[in-house]
Amino acid sequence: MSDTPAHDWLRPKLDHLLSEAAAHGIERSIAVAVLADLITGPDYDPGHLATDTDA
């Protein structure tokens, strides 16, 4: 396991992803909202209930 804190390891990758989104015409606020939606959805949040409805 790395001694690098998770925030320090993930931050540059997230910054790069947001830069790529912007280069494809996706506003930063929209990209952040979509990422939050994905992260809190059933694919990444084990506490997410299958009966939840995310429209």
URRA-V55503 format. One record per residue. N is the residue number from 1. SS is DSSP state (~ for helix, > for strand, _ for the rest). OMEGA is omega in degrees with one decimal (* if undefined). D_CENTER is the distance of its C-alpha to the mean C-alpha in whole Angstrom. Layout:
n:N ss:SS omega:OMEGA d_center:D_CENTER
n:N ss:SS omega:OMEGA d_center:D_CENTER
This chain:
n:1 ss:_ omega:-178.9 d_center:22
n:2 ss:_ omega:174.7 d_center:22
n:3 ss:_ omega:-179.2 d_center:23
n:4 ss:_ omega:176.7 d_center:20
n:5 ss:_ omega:-177.6 d_center:18
n:6 ss:~ omega:179.2 d_center:14
n:7 ss:~ omega:-178.8 d_center:13
n:8 ss:~ omega:179.6 d_center:15
n:9 ss:~ omega:-175.9 d_center:14
n:10 ss:~ omega:-174.8 d_center:10
n:11 ss:~ omega:-179.5 d_center:11
n:12 ss:~ omega:177.7 d_center:13
n:13 ss:~ omega:177.5 d_center:10
n:14 ss:~ omega:176.9 d_center:8
n:15 ss:~ omega:178.9 d_center:11
n:16 ss:~ omega:178.4 d_center:12
n:17 ss:~ omega:179.0 d_center:9
n:18 ss:~ omega:175.9 d_center:9
n:19 ss:~ omega:176.7 d_center:13
n:20 ss:~ omega:178.3 d_center:13
n:21 ss:~ omega:179.2 d_center:12
n:22 ss:~ omega:179.0 d_center:15
n:23 ss:~ omega:177.5 d_center:17
n:24 ss:_ omega:174.0 d_center:17
n:25 ss:_ omega:179.3 d_center:17
n:26 ss:_ omega:179.9 d_center:14
n:27 ss:_ omega:-177.2 d_center:14
n:28 ss:~ omega:-177.8 d_center:12
n:29 ss:~ omega:178.0 d_center:12
n:30 ss:~ omega:178.6 d_center:11
n:31 ss:~ omega:178.3 d_center:8
n:32 ss:~ omega:179.4 d_center:7
n:33 ss:~ omega:179.4 d_center:8
n:34 ss:~ omega:177.6 d_center:7
n:35 ss:~ omega:178.4 d_center:3
n:36 ss:~ omega:178.9 d_center:5
n:37 ss:~ omega:179.3 d_center:8
n:38 ss:~ omega:-177.3 d_center:6
n:39 ss:~ omega:-178.4 d_center:5
n:40 ss:_ omega:178.6 d_center:9
n:41 ss:_ omega:-172.9 d_center:10
n:42 ss:_ omega:-178.6 d_center:13
n:43 ss:_ omega:-174.9 d_center:12
n:44 ss:_ omega:-178.2 d_center:10
n:45 ss:_ omega:-177.4 d_center:11
n:46 ss:_ omega:178.6 d_center:15
n:47 ss:_ omega:-178.8 d_center:16
n:48 ss:_ omega:-178.1 d_center:15
n:49 ss:_ omega:179.5 d_center:19
n:50 ss:_ omega:-179.3 d_center:20
n:51 ss:_ omega:176.6 d_center:22
n:52 ss:_ omega:176.7 d_center:19
n:53 ss:_ omega:177.5 d_center:19
n:54 ss:_ omega:-178.6 d_center:16
n:55 ss:_ omega:* d_center:18
